[in-house]
Amino acid sequence: MSVYFVKNKGWRFDFIRAGQRCTAAWFKTKRAAKNAEAKRREEITGQCKTPETQTDMGFLELVNRRLDYAKAFSSERHYMDFRYLAGRWIQIWRDMSCGKISPEAVERFVLDRSRVSAQTANKEICYLRATFNYGKKKKWTSANPTEGLDFLPAEKKVKYVPSQEDIEKVIAAADADTKDYLWAIHDTMARVSEINRLCWDDVAFQEKYVLLYTRKKRGGHLTPRKVPMTRRLSEILSRRFQRRKPTYPGCSGIDTGAARPANGVKDHLGIGRNS
């Protein structure tokens, strides 16, 4: 027991908390000893409390951290879109903490952007919401002023899907390098970004397939998939392979006039727009 009686002296309490011994003695009554013990326990509990973590980061800092995350885990297109939108937000809220940005301020901003189009305003909502949710997930802020903000009604139009005849007309009118690029997209049914990052290491001439990588999986990981080569694509890649100019170790692209990457960097075919 932490409270006990000593004959001819009186009541005392004695306990150990957080490695510290706490004692006081010679109270006239047991009640007085218990009250003193309870008060001492409260004092120690207050001293042992962990300081509260700050949960209201500056908006500029949050945006920069979210940009770093997008650059590391998302596609280049997503990163560039986010950076473009964030530049506008920073002009308005750069000196504010996240908690000081009110839902009313965000709504006014979105409605102002709706003058461009409803799609533009909705894109702002998506990216802003993702930014604040990222901060909440990391416990850098507890605020998300986009919560409860509805998307604007937008008119959805039927997308034009070109016929095979129209596709062939466009390709026929292109220059030689662009023809190779468009036929590569056509024959693999790949995303533009997948063709842009295609490397010679991803081309299996003997097995007649190419490896394409996408970041569409959860977490932003580059995920490969095998795509069979058509005869036409095989001829295009074989021709470009023969024309490559290996001016540095592992070089596999044709000479496009672009700056060469440093040694050890995986080299692209020279067929994509970002080569």
Secondary structure as the mmCIF struct_conf table of DSSP 4:
data_model
#
loop_
_struct_conf.conf_type_id
_struct_conf.id
_struct_conf.beg_label_comp_id
_struct_conf.beg_label_asym_id
_struct_conf.beg_label_seq_id
_struct_conf.end_label_comp_id
_struct_conf.end_label_asym_id
_struct_conf.end_label_seq_id
STRN STRN1 VAL A 3 VAL A 6
TURN_TY1_P TURN_TY1_P1 LYS A 7 LYS A 9
STRN STRN2 GLY A 10 ARG A 17
TURN_TY1_P TURN_TY1_P2 ALA A 18 GLY A 19
STRN STRN3 GLN A 20 PHE A 27
BEND BEND1 LYS A 28 THR A 29
HELX_RH_AL_P HELX_RH_AL_P1 LYS A 30 CYS A 48
HELX_LH_PP_P HELX_LH_PP_P1 LYS A 49 GLN A 54
STRN STRN4 ASP A 56 ASP A 56
STRN STRN5 GLY A 58 GLY A 58
HELX_RH_AL_P HELX_RH_AL_P2 PHE A 59 PHE A 73
BEND BEND2 SER A 74 SER A 74
HELX_RH_AL_P HELX_RH_AL_P3 GLU A 76 TRP A 93
TURN_TY1_P TURN_TY1_P3 ARG A 94 ASP A 95
BEND BEND3 MET A 96 MET A 96
STRN STRN6 SER A 97 SER A 97
HELX_RH_3T_P HELX_RH_3T_P1 CYS A 98 LYS A 100
BEND BEND4 ILE A 101 ILE A 101
HELX_RH_AL_P HELX_RH_AL_P4 PRO A 103 ARG A 113
TURN_TY1_P TURN_TY1_P4 SER A 114 VAL A 116
HELX_RH_AL_P HELX_RH_AL_P5 ALA A 118 LYS A 137
TURN_TY1_P TURN_TY1_P5 LYS A 138 LYS A 139
BEND BEND5 TRP A 140 TRP A 140
STRN STRN7 THR A 141 THR A 141
BEND BEND6 SER A 142 SER A 142
TURN_TY1_P TURN_TY1_P6 PRO A 145 GLY A 148
HELX_LH_PP_P HELX_LH_PP_P2 LEU A 149 PRO A 153
HELX_LH_PP_P HELX_LH_PP_P3 VAL A 158 TYR A 160
HELX_RH_AL_P HELX_RH_AL_P6 GLN A 164 ALA A 172
TURN_TY1_P TURN_TY1_P7 ALA A 173 ALA A 173
BEND BEND7 ALA A 174 ALA A 174
HELX_RH_AL_P HELX_RH_AL_P7 ALA A 176 THR A 188
TURN_TY1_P TURN_TY1_P8 MET A 189 MET A 189
HELX_RH_AL_P HELX_RH_AL_P8 VAL A 192 ASN A 196
TURN_TY1_P TURN_TY1_P9 ARG A 197 ARG A 197
STRN STRN8 CYS A 199 CYS A 199
HELX_RH_3T_P HELX_RH_3T_P2 TRP A 200 ASP A 202
STRN STRN9 VAL A 203 ALA A 204
TURN_TY1_P TURN_TY1_P10 PHE A 205 LYS A 208
STRN STRN10 TYR A 209 THR A 214
BEND BEND8 LYS A 217 LYS A 217
TURN_TY1_P TURN_TY1_P11 ARG A 218 GLY A 219
BEND BEND9 GLY A 220 GLY A 220
STRN STRN11 THR A 223 PRO A 228
HELX_LH_PP_P HELX_LH_PP_P4 MET A 229 THR A 230
HELX_RH_AL_P HELX_RH_AL_P9 ARG A 231 ARG A 243
BEND BEND10 TYR A 248 TYR A 248
TURN_TY1_P TURN_TY1_P12 PRO A 249 GLY A 250
BEND BEND11 GLY A 253 GLY A 253
BEND BEND12 GLY A 257 GLY A 257
HELX_LH_PP_P HELX_LH_PP_P5 ALA A 258 ALA A 262
TURN_TY1_P TURN_TY1_P13 ASN A 263 GLY A 264
BEND BEND13 VAL A 265 VAL A 265
HELX_LH_PP_P HELX_LH_PP_P6 LYS A 266 ASP A 267
STRN STRN12 HIS A 268 HIS A 268
BEND BEND14 GLY A 270 GLY A 270
BEND BEND15 GLY A 272 GLY A 272
TURN_TY1_P TURN_TY1_P14 ARG A 273 ASN A 274
#
